[in-house]
Amino acid sequence: MSTAPSPLVGRSVLVTGGSGFLGSHVVDALRARGVTEVVVPRSSEFDLTEAGPTRAMFQRHRPDVVIHLAARVGGIGANRRQPGTFFRDNMAMGLHVLEEARRAGTAKVVVAGTICAYPKFAPVPFREDDLWNGYPEETNAPYGVAKKAVLVMAQAYRQEFGSNFVVVFPVNLYGPRDNFDLEDSHVIPAMIRKFVDADARGERSVTLWGDGTPTREFLYVDDAAAGLVMAAERYDSPDPVNLGAGFEISMRDLAGTIARAAGYTGDVGWDASRPNGQARRMLDVSRARERFGFSASTPFADGVAQTLAWYREHRHEIAAREAARKAP
Ligand SMILES: NC(=O)c1ccc[n+]([C@@H]2O[C@H](COP(=O)([O-])OP(=O)(O)OC[C@H]3O[C@@H](n4cnc5c(N)ncnc54)[C@H](OP(=O)(O)O)[C@@H]3O)[C@@H](O)[C@H]2O)c1
């Protein structure tokens, strides 16, 4: 990130979802840039799927800038189990946050979209101009379409009310403090957990979802946080911007990379009865570089090593928390 003083210094920045995986890293990045007034509202106090609590949050905190990350998030399994909930909650949170920011006269809102908004058959690498050229992959379409509708709202509010609302579209993220619960985690934490736990228990076989052919791109969470802060500091345009690392890896190669890093030497099987999701995913990352100077800096191997180290350090407390939650 730039070493020039941040234009956010001296302003109050509210991060919805600031206690979540990405949000906690955004809060760290803001503090590292010298922003001292960082507000992290919790869902237990302000449920952003409801208009009243969202308005109360703006009235209480009167932020200058909002980074809107609160969302219902999960992997393919969670998206398939609760498509209605994913659509409703993400739509409602975007709707209420942007409307209440407009009413409150908030100077700027940065919204996190998602790569799941892209059409199922978008040409690779995905360019922002292709966002509307088709329907998303079915397993995550309700989540992706809700996020895409928030982009339209941000653009329409800019046009009608002059609101400085910008929307960035991060690719799949990974890193320390990710969700490692196998019920609703994304692919990297799920693989790390399976390989580390299998190795610790002396198991010689791990089964992964799908047939291993799909490709994905992954952005280290600290890089994503830097991109969001840079957008908050410097970007003012209706055009959506991808946030990615600009590389593509197959699930099979990803499994090999993570198994080796975890020290797991047993067999890897694929359960092809489980969905693959979209066949290929990789973003064109040139717009973020051109518009606000963002490019990812963490090598993938380093990011995987950091994430693995974090999971090793926290795996017992994660398992204990899950057991307590599931206890009758
Ligand atoms: N993770 C990824 O790979 C990825 C990729 C692309 C885009 N994104 C986007 O990045 C953002 C953050 O994702 P994440 O992975 O960090 O998610 P996360 O760890 O699940 O965090 C979600 C946050 O949303 C808040 N939240 C949920 N429901 C809420 C409600 N009804 N009212 C108020 N707050 C609510 C939670 O707050 P409490 O803790 O207070 O309940 C939590 O802090 C999301 O917008 C997501 O779409 C994520």
The ligand as an ORCA input file, in Angstrom:
! r2SCAN-3c Opt
* xyz 0 1
  N     -14.676    -14.837      1.960
  C     -14.550    -14.740      0.648
  O     -13.906    -15.574     -0.017
  C     -15.175    -13.579     -0.101
  C     -14.952    -13.465     -1.478
  C     -15.529    -12.408     -2.184
  C     -16.296    -11.480     -1.501
  N     -16.488    -11.608     -0.152
  C     -17.316    -10.599      0.517
  O     -16.574    -10.058      1.594
  C     -17.457     -9.724      2.663
  C     -16.967    -10.355      3.965
  O     -16.933    -11.782      3.820
  P     -16.312    -12.707      4.971
  O     -15.849    -13.942      4.306
  O     -15.372    -11.917      5.795
  O     -17.608    -13.061      5.817
  P     -17.779    -13.441      7.368
  O     -16.497    -13.798      8.017
  O     -18.899    -14.447      7.405
  O     -18.275    -12.105      8.026
  C     -19.555    -11.638      7.782
  C     -19.859    -10.513      8.713
  O     -21.166    -10.048      8.395
  C     -21.795     -9.683      9.584
  N     -23.240     -9.917      9.448
  C     -23.859    -11.052      9.013
  N     -25.192    -10.905      9.092
  C     -25.426     -9.663      9.582
  C     -26.588     -8.942      9.900
  N     -27.811     -9.471      9.715
  N     -26.453     -7.688     10.385
  C     -25.219     -7.146     10.582
  N     -24.070     -7.783     10.288
  C     -24.177     -9.033      9.798
  C     -21.238    -10.562     10.693
  O     -21.238     -9.795     11.885
  P     -21.312    -10.444     13.378
  O     -20.006    -11.180     13.537
  O     -21.443     -9.290     14.269
  O     -22.489    -11.389     13.385
  C     -19.836    -10.863     10.186
  O     -18.903    -10.032     10.811
  C     -18.850    -10.186      2.247
  O     -19.547     -9.085      1.730
  C     -18.574    -11.187      1.145
  O     -19.633    -11.258      0.229
  C     -15.942    -12.630      0.572
*
